[in-house]
Amino acid sequence: MEHPKRVGDRSTLAIMLALQESGYAVYIPFGENTRADLIIERESQLASVQCKTGRLRGGTVTFKVCSSYAHHPHPRVAKRDYAGEVDYFAVYCTETGRVYLIPIGDLPLGWQAHLRVD
């Protein structure tokens, strides 16, 4: 099984390339534990982006919309959403080979979201 960090790095690279090819300037925040993975700019407007890896399941691209801390020994919270901390989710799905940029306000902020692609 491939290490999750490697999967996430590959998704982030695919997202960065797609955003750059779509006309966005792409910036990488400093540090490992920032809530935003990328900052994008278009026409002098900056926006924060959380990168996710999507999986094709039943005609939808499914991805997590929160961080899980359940694997920590004594977490203060089991999960934490991104409300008020990022502007977009960027999702790369290997099965479709596509990147999807979704405003956070268009998504339910529970555990996961689904984008219908069929």
VENMO-V913113 format. One record per pair of residues at least 12 apart in sequence whose ideal C-beta (glycine too) atoms are under 10 Angstrom apart, sorted by sequence separation. I is the first residue (numbers start at 1). J is the second residue. D is the distance in whole Angstrom. If there is no record, write none. Layout:
[[I:J:D] [I:J:D]]
//
This chain:
[[16:28:8] [26:38:6] [27:39:4] [36:48:4] [37:49:6] [38:50:8] [51:63:10] [52:64:6] [66:78:9] [67:79:7] [68:80:8] [88:100:10] [89:101:8] [90:102:8] [26:39:8] [27:40:7] [35:48:8] [36:49:6] [37:50:6] [38:51:6] [50:63:10] [52:65:8] [66:79:5] [67:80:5] [88:101:6] [89:102:5] [102:115:7] [24:38:9] [25:39:9] [26:40:6] [27:41:7] [34:48:9] [36:50:6] [37:51:4] [50:64:10] [65:79:10] [66:80:6] [67:81:8] [87:101:10] [88:102:6] [89:103:8] [24:39:10] [25:40:7] [26:41:8] [35:50:7] [36:51:9] [37:52:9] [50:65:9] [64:79:9] [66:81:4] [67:82:8] [88:103:6] [89:104:6] [100:115:6] [12:28:9] [24:40:4] [25:41:4] [34:50:10] [50:66:10] [65:81:6] [66:82:7] [87:103:7] [88:104:6] [23:40:10] [24:41:7] [25:42:7] [50:67:9] [64:81:10] [65:82:7] [66:83:9] [86:103:10] [87:104:6] [88:105:10] [89:106:9] [98:115:10] [100:117:9] [22:40:9] [23:41:10] [24:42:5] [65:83:10] [86:104:6] [87:105:9] [88:106:9] [89:107:7] [19:38:7] [23:42:6] [24:43:10] [25:44:10] [27:46:8] [29:48:8] [85:104:9] [88:107:10] [96:115:10] [98:117:8] [20:40:9] [22:42:9] [23:43:9] [29:49:10] [84:104:9] [16:37:9] [19:40:6] [24:45:10] [25:46:9] [27:48:10] [83:104:7] [96:117:6] [15:37:8] [16:38:7] [27:49:10] [82:104:6] [83:105:9] [91:113:9] [93:115:9] [95:117:9] [15:38:7] [19:42:9] [24:47:9] [26:49:9] [81:104:9] [16:40:9] [65:89:7] [83:107:10] [89:113:8] [91:115:7] [93:117:8] [12:37:6] [15:40:10] [24:49:9] [64:89:9] [82:107:9] [11:37:9] [12:38:7] [63:89:7] [65:91:10] [81:107:10] [83:109:6] [89:115:10] [63:90:10] [64:91:10] [81:108:10] [82:109:7] [63:91:5] [81:109:4] [8:37:9] [62:91:9] [63:92:9] [81:110:8] [19:49:8] [61:91:6] [63:93:8] [81:111:9] [61:92:9] [62:93:9] [79:110:9] [19:51:10] [35:67:8] [50:82:5] [61:93:5] [79:111:7] [16:49:10] [60:93:10] [15:49:8] [48:82:9] [61:95:8] [16:51:8] [50:85:8] [51:86:10] [54:89:10] [61:96:7] [15:51:5] [50:86:4] [54:90:10] [55:91:10] [12:49:10] [14:51:9] [15:52:9] [48:85:7] [49:86:6] [50:87:9] [51:88:10] [52:89:6] [54:91:4] [56:93:6] [61:98:8] [63:100:9] [65:102:10] [13:51:9] [15:53:10] [48:86:5] [49:87:7] [50:88:7] [51:89:8] [52:90:7] [53:91:7] [54:92:7] [55:93:7] [56:94:8] [57:95:9] [12:51:5] [14:53:9] [47:86:8] [48:87:5] [49:88:5] [50:89:5] [51:90:5] [52:91:5] [53:92:6] [54:93:4] [55:94:8] [56:95:4] [61:100:7] [63:102:9] [65:104:8] [11:51:6] [12:52:9] [47:87:4] [48:88:7] [49:89:7] [50:90:7] [51:91:8] [52:92:8] [53:93:8] [54:94:8] [55:95:7] [56:96:6] [11:52:7] [12:53:9] [46:87:9] [47:88:6] [49:90:5] [50:91:9] [51:92:7] [52:93:10] [53:94:8] [54:95:8] [9:51:10] [11:53:4] [45:87:10] [54:96:8] [65:107:6] [8:51:7] [10:53:8] [11:54:8] [65:108:7] [66:109:7] [68:111:9] [8:52:8] [9:53:10] [54:98:9] [63:107:9] [65:109:6] [66:110:7] [8:53:6] [35:80:9] [54:99:9] [65:110:7] [66:111:6] [7:53:6] [36:82:9] [54:100:7] [64:110:10] [65:111:7] [66:112:8] [35:82:6] [39:86:10] [40:87:9] [64:111:7] [65:112:6] [66:113:10] [38:86:9] [39:87:9] [40:88:8] [51:99:9] [52:100:9] [64:112:5] [65:113:5] [4:53:9] [35:84:9] [36:85:7] [37:86:8] [63:112:6] [64:113:8] [35:85:4] [36:86:5] [38:88:9] [40:90:8] [52:102:10] [62:112:6] [63:113:6] [34:85:9] [35:86:6] [36:87:8] [62:113:7] [63:114:8] [11:63:10] [34:86:10] [36:88:9] [37:89:10] [38:90:7] [49:101:8] [61:113:9] [62:114:5] [63:115:8] [37:90:8] [60:113:9] [61:114:7] [62:115:8] [47:101:9] [50:104:8] [60:114:4] [61:115:4] [49:104:10] [59:114:9] [60:115:6] [61:116:8] [47:103:9] [48:104:9] [58:114:9] [59:115:10] [60:116:5] [61:117:6] [47:104:10] [55:112:10] [57:114:8] [59:116:6] [60:117:6] [54:112:10] [58:116:9] [59:117:6] [60:118:8] [54:113:9] [56:115:10] [59:118:3] [52:112:9] [54:114:9] [58:118:8] [40:101:9] [52:113:9] [54:115:7] [56:117:7] [56:118:10] [54:117:9] [19:88:10] [19:90:7] [18:90:8] [15:89:10] [16:90:9] [18:92:8] [15:90:4] [17:92:10] [14:90:9] [15:91:8] [16:92:10] [15:92:5] [22:99:9] [24:101:9] [12:90:9] [14:92:4] [21:99:9] [11:90:9] [13:92:9] [14:93:9] [22:101:8] [11:91:8] [12:92:8] [14:94:8] [18:98:8] [19:99:7] [11:92:4] [18:99:4] [10:92:8] [11:93:9] [17:99:8] [18:100:9] [19:101:7] [11:94:8] [14:97:9] [16:99:9] [18:101:8] [8:92:10] [10:94:8] [14:98:9] [15:99:5] [7:92:10] [14:99:6] [15:100:9] [15:101:8] [7:94:9] [11:99:9]]
//
